[in-house]
Amino acid sequence: MNQILVCLSALHPIHQTEIAQAASALGYSVSFCNEAQALAMAPQAQILLTASLPVIRAASHAQWVCVPSAGVEAYCASELYASPDTLLTSSSGAYGVTIAEHIIMVTLEMMRRRTEYLALVGQRKWQRDLPIRSIHGSRITLVGTGNIGQETARRLRAFSPACICGINRSGRNPEHLMDQVLTLASPDLRSCLAETDLLILSLPATTETENWLNAERLQWLPSDAYLVNVGRGSTIDQETLIRLMKEGHLAGAALDVFATEPLPPDDPVWETPRVLVTPHCSGNMTLPYTVDTIVRQFLENLERFSQGLPLRHLVSRSLGY
């Protein structure tokens, strides 16, 4: 019998039951393991659902590996796989809801100066006149218009922004959620960024996106713009960002991802004024809806795999997405 190996601690027992029942109906057996157990069983597995690099490396007969993350740069190295034909799928599409909600949260925190009000309340000071800003009427730019960008645009619309501009590889406007769409290398980037009140990055880590928000583009942004990054730390020139913010450029930056993770205790980011730090928690598997979606997508692909159909969320390991 074909063997499925599942090594994912975030699964609830109900998820294990759903996977076991669906697999059995399609003629597969399933083993749910911790990493130590999975390492021993990996050589016999044809299908894997796991985030563990050692388990993937040990799966010498794997035909398909599904990882529970949207970002896949860590899983694209050819040496991880015994066969160049091993399929890799991501769980892109599972994180849009939780990350979009995080984006709204940190945007409002910055614009309404929640951190400063918390500090005042902590000192038992009754001050209520800090100038604030609003998403209403703001000019918003979304760099990355995949699942995360689309879910974010839907929520931002409820606040009546002045406009939403999307920036992506293709120049396509998914579901016509954006007022305008530019490509990552568009000649109009400068004018777009110069008119941006809120810049949101949800880019994956690829050679094309590395250091995309470089020193030049950071300075194209208005001095009172806000920045949110929930994609990958490698997409921003972090050193320059910190220097510019210390010099007074940008009204605020909410960073959930960093060049080095975990963020070292002595990193200057921690003490940079107007920077809101979160520990890469916008898109993990702590929201039940996210795990439900990962399992649902895996089972949909399992059905397709059993029928020899193309898999959804298939990753090109050579391209890194």
Number of C-alpha atoms within 10 A of each C-alpha: 8 13 19 25 24 24 22 17 13 14 17 12 9 10 16 16 11 13 21 18 14 18 20 12 10 14 11 18 18 21 17 18 17 12 19 11 13 24 18 13 17 25 16 16 25 19 25 26 22 21 21 17 13 14 23 25 18 20 26 18 16 25 19 20 24 25 24 27 19 23 19 24 14 11 24 17 12 13 10 18 22 16 13 11 10 17 18 22 25 24 24 24 18 26 24 21 20 22 23 24 17 20 23 15 11 21 24 16 17 24 17 16 17 15 13 14 18 12 11 14 12 9 9 9 11 9 9 8 7 10 8 11 13 14 20 14 13 19 19 26 26 26 25 21 27 17 20 28 26 23 20 24 21 13 15 19 16 10 13 14 15 14 17 22 22 27 26 20 16 11 15 16 18 14 7 10 19 23 11 16 24 20 17 19 12 14 10 11 16 14 11 20 22 16 17 23 22 25 20 23 26 21 27 22 20 17 12 14 16 17 16 20 19 16 16 12 15 21 18 16 23 17 17 14 21 24 24 25 21 25 27 22 23 21 25 24 20 18 13 16 21 20 14 16 18 15 10 14 20 22 19 24 26 21 23 22 24 23 14 10 10 10 17 10 8 8 10 12 20 14 13 16 15 20 22 20 18 16 12 18 14 23 23 17 20 12 14 13 13 21 21 16 17 26 20 17 20 22 16 13 20 23 16 14 16 12 10 9 11 10 18 16 18 16 19 13 18 9 11 17 21
